[in-house]
Amino acid sequence: MNNLKYDIDLENMPTHIAIIMDGNGRWAKSRFLPRTAGHKAGVETIRKVVKEADRLGIQYLTLYAFSTENWKRPKLEVDALMNLLVTYLRNEIDELHKNNVKLTAVGDFEKLPEACVKELHSAMDKTKDNTGVHLNLALNYGGRNDIREAVVEIAKEYKEGKISLEDITEERIKKHLSTGEIPDPDLVIRTSGEQRLSNFLLWDIAYSEFYYTDIHWPDFDGEALEKAIYAYQKRDRRFGGVK
């Protein structure tokens, strides 16, 4: 593959990369712009990163787009984020579909505004049979709530006599998560310098590698993604064992 900035091993790529897209507000503030300008710039970065992930052969890309805690933000900002989601889906879905991208979402996204839910379902339906990079948006997502919902569903199955206690395995719990249909992330990237999980994929990242960068999300690009993958490939992943 041409134009690689880092000497990455294309035979040893992470199957699933999850990204906590942080720093839109700080990016905007550093430029004396409103926070909404940072979110708009962040949408442009999504387009670039999806293309680069596809070029590198990444099979799954999960983006933390809106958390259950983000509702605490000012209403004006939340409304702007919801409008951006609708605009992104409307403007990008044809290009995503053309590039064989499969779009899905995890989280309690049915509680988003009606326009968001409508566009999401339309986009997911249109791309459901695509076989390229699987773009997974975490929307109204919280790791603790996802686990709670799984526990409730399993408890119902037990109460109805459909399963025994012995049937409650890690595999069954994973199946009941909103992320149950996709593999656990190999690599979790967080931009903008913060080093915390922020309630993201708490069950799924038990053995993920973590990569933090000071780059604000709007400035993250293909080269930055390559650098993260290069760092990932230097790790010794033992999964609790010994080599």
Residue pairs with C-beta under 8 A, 6 or more apart in sequence:
1 10
1 55
1 56
4 226
5 222
5 223
5 226
5 227
6 223
6 226
6 227
6 229
6 230
7 230
8 56
8 226
8 229
8 230
8 233
9 233
10 56
10 57
12 233
13 56
13 57
13 58
13 229
14 58
14 185
14 186
14 187
14 209
14 229
14 232
15 58
15 59
15 60
15 183
15 186
16 58
16 59
16 60
16 61
16 62
16 182
16 183
16 184
16 185
16 186
16 187
17 53
17 58
17 60
17 61
17 62
17 185
17 186
17 187
17 188
17 189
17 225
17 228
17 229
18 61
18 62
18 63
18 64
18 185
18 187
18 188
18 189
18 200
18 201
18 204
18 205
18 208
19 49
19 61
19 62
19 63
19 64
19 188
19 189
19 190
19 191
20 64
20 188
20 189
20 190
20 191
20 194
20 197
20 198
20 200
21 42
21 45
21 46
21 63
21 64
21 65
21 191
21 217
21 220
22 190
22 191
22 192
22 194
22 216
22 217
23 38
23 191
23 192
23 193
23 215
23 216
23 217
23 218
24 35
24 38
24 39
24 41
24 42
24 216
24 217
24 218
25 35
25 38
26 38
26 192
26 216
27 38
27 41
27 42
27 192
27 216
27 217
27 218
27 219
28 34
28 35
28 36
28 37
28 38
28 39
28 41
29 35
29 38
30 216
31 37
35 77
36 76
36 77
36 80
38 216
38 218
39 77
39 80
39 81
39 84
40 84
41 218
42 217
42 218
43 84
43 87
43 88
44 218
45 217
45 218
45 219
45 220
45 221
46 63
46 88
47 92
48 221
48 222
49 61
49 220
49 221
49 222
49 225
50 61
50 96
50 101
50 133
50 135
51 99
51 222
52 221
52 222
52 225
52 226
53 61
53 133
53 225
54 99
54 101
54 132
54 133
55 222
56 225
56 226
56 229
58 133
59 133
59 134
60 133
60 134
60 136
60 182
60 183
60 185
61 133
61 134
61 135
61 136
62 106
62 136
62 137
62 138
62 179
62 182
62 185
62 201
63 135
63 136
63 137
63 138
64 138
64 141
64 198
64 200
65 85
65 137
65 138
65 139
66 81
66 85
66 107
66 112
66 138
66 139
66 140
66 141
67 138
67 140
67 141
67 142
67 198
67 199
67 200
68 107
68 108
68 140
68 141
68 142
68 145
68 199
69 142
69 198
69 199
70 78
70 81
71 78
82 112
82 113
82 115
82 116
85 112
85 116
85 119
85 120
85 139
86 115
86 116
86 119
89 119
89 120
89 122
89 123
90 119
93 103
93 122
93 123
93 126
93 127
96 103
96 123
96 127
96 135
97 126
97 127
97 130
99 132
100 130
100 131
100 132
100 133
101 127
101 130
101 132
101 133
101 134
101 135
102 127
102 128
102 129
102 130
102 131
102 132
102 133
102 134
102 135
103 123
103 124
103 127
103 135
103 136
103 137
104 124
104 134
104 135
104 136
104 137
104 181
104 182
105 120
105 124
105 136
105 137
105 138
105 139
106 136
106 137
106 138
106 139
106 141
106 146
106 178
106 179
107 138
107 139
107 140
107 141
107 142
107 146
107 178
108 140
108 141
108 145
108 149
109 116
109 117
109 120
109 137
109 139
109 140
109 141
110 117
111 140
112 120
112 139
112 140
116 139
120 137
120 139
134 182
136 179
136 182
138 200
138 201
141 178
141 200
142 199
143 197
143 199
143 200
143 201
143 202
143 203
144 199
144 202
146 177
146 178
146 179
146 202
146 203
147 173
147 177
147 202
147 203
149 176
149 177
149 178
150 173
150 176
150 177
151 173
153 176
154 163
154 168
154 172
154 173
154 176
157 163
158 164
158 165
158 168
163 172
173 203
174 180
174 203
174 204
177 203
177 204
179 201
179 203
179 204
184 204
184 205
184 206
184 207
184 208
185 201
185 204
185 205
185 208
186 208
186 209
186 232
187 208
187 209
187 210
187 211
187 228
187 229
187 232
188 200
188 201
188 205
188 208
188 209
188 210
188 211
189 211
189 212
189 213
189 225
189 228
190 196
190 210
190 211
190 212
190 213
191 213
191 215
191 216
191 217
191 220
192 213
192 214
192 215
192 216
192 217
193 212
193 213
193 214
194 212
195 212
197 205
201 208
207 237
207 239
207 240
209 232
209 235
209 237
211 228
211 231
211 232
213 220
213 224
213 227
213 228
215 224
236 243
